[in-house]
């Protein structure tokens, strides 16, 4: 007791010195406490009358509350008649639940608004056992005069973060508060143990697939000393200590996206990739399957020890100059319609630093240089045709290219191609687009065309594009695959996060030439968060939509189509689209206030929360 009184006296004197002399007055105060006092002072917290911040927009039936209930119940049973109060907050330091082991302490805490709905963030209430835990990221006890504000100095608060073991995110804070004179250091152990129990329940609450992913990640990490280990799922990304020390956040994202791209159609990979810094990384990945579902990927990454400093020179993919495409020969009005828009001014879209793109570009360039028949795979709208054409013209500035859409191939086209190719003197690229969309008759015509190109002595290279989603189908184009010797897969836009800013600027240059238009930081974040299922073609549509709302200047998030504000991959009906758009409009109109938006829409908060999850709305 004498030691505790002496410590509180020292803390009271130190706090008085801090308030008078600033940071140097906090000499001898624990670092966590001194840093919290400084943050509270800089936030402008009133030491005598801190503001009250109440919100009824709290979810009292959240996953956190559900997982905490059995732990809180046990804590309540174990602390009956003790002079304390147990509280649970969300990740924004707002109380969502409180249990009073002592009604007397509870009444005293009511006077300082320590109750469900009230915000105890450090910027609101100063140093305390909730907000300071959230800022420090670890368990903290704040006793008596250690509180920044005067109204809390009668209390002792011990809080610990509730961490989701799978994501590593702080989901909330568990706090035990009592009177300063009744505080016992053993409360630290009690709170930390209970917070870990809630975290364990969060893990158990996840589905079987996520549990399998976590178990595999932990086993791999234990076996992979000093090697980087990643676990990747739709909403999960974990990296061990070695991964965080070996790779910066941008490189971690590159490894993640490249692994996801490689394993789209494979259960295991063992390949190398080149980071933007020039480092070569070997990645070995395994798809984790649980029951009938895929849990995610576990990836081990290594940087070969034999790399020398000279090997680490920055490597970027070769860019392409902006210029007019060369004129294309035509022999008739029919063939002129077959030629794509290659003659118009074109803004190159194929440059980038994403490892998957660099690899695809390198493989494709080698194939075109060797005049090897090549099939280019990728999702709809990723820019397969653009990549082939730009790489070809980068190496053959005076060359020609001829393209046709497989779905439009007919008999007159064959004659036009025969004339065009028989006149070929310079290097010519023939591209057949979307061969998976060809009819049975179209496949026969394409087969004859490829056969004649293969037998021709003219300087002609041919390639074709196909959607990789068609490979598992029984469409007739499969009979054409025997004409090709090389297959190159182009990564989707969602696997090119580090290139998105570049791609956006190039698309804006193309659709709004000469205009001063750009994306605001918020709009760029929105673009980055969306999955772009139709890739660059959909991005172009979204930017065209935004330009109608703001033809010049800085495009804002609200200028983009509403679907950009969601993460849902579910195909929506027209009624669902209308409902989603109404919810987004209400949230934007109410500045993100979900309670007000629910009232405006005439639905309950629980219904609104459910629909936010269903549609993946991120407003």
Secondary structure by P-SEA (a helix, b strand, c coil): caaaaaaaaaaaaaaaaaaaccccccccccaaaaaaaaaaaaacccccccbbbbbcccccccaaaaaaaaaaaaaaaacccccbbbbbbcccccccccccccaaaaaaaaaaccccccccccccccccccaaaaaaccbbbbccccccccccccbbbbbbbbcccccccccbbbbbbccccccccaaaaaaaaaaaaaaaaaaaaccaaaaaaaaaaaaaaaacccbbbbbbcccbbbbcaaaaaaccaaaaaaaaaaaaaaacccccccccccccccbbbbbbbbbbbccccccbbbbbbbccccccccccccccccccccccccbbbbccaaaaaaccccccccccccccccaaaaaaaaaaaaaaaaccbbbbbbcccccaaaaaaaaaaaacccbbbbbbccccccaaaaaaaaaaaaacccbbbbbbcccccccaaaaaaaaaaaaaaaacccccccbbbbcccccccccccccccccccbbbbbbcccccccaaaaaaaaaaaaacccccccccaaaaaaaaaccccccaaaaaaaaaaaaaaccccccccccccccccccccccccaaaaaaaaaaaaaaaaacccaaaaaaaacccaaaaaaaaaaacccc
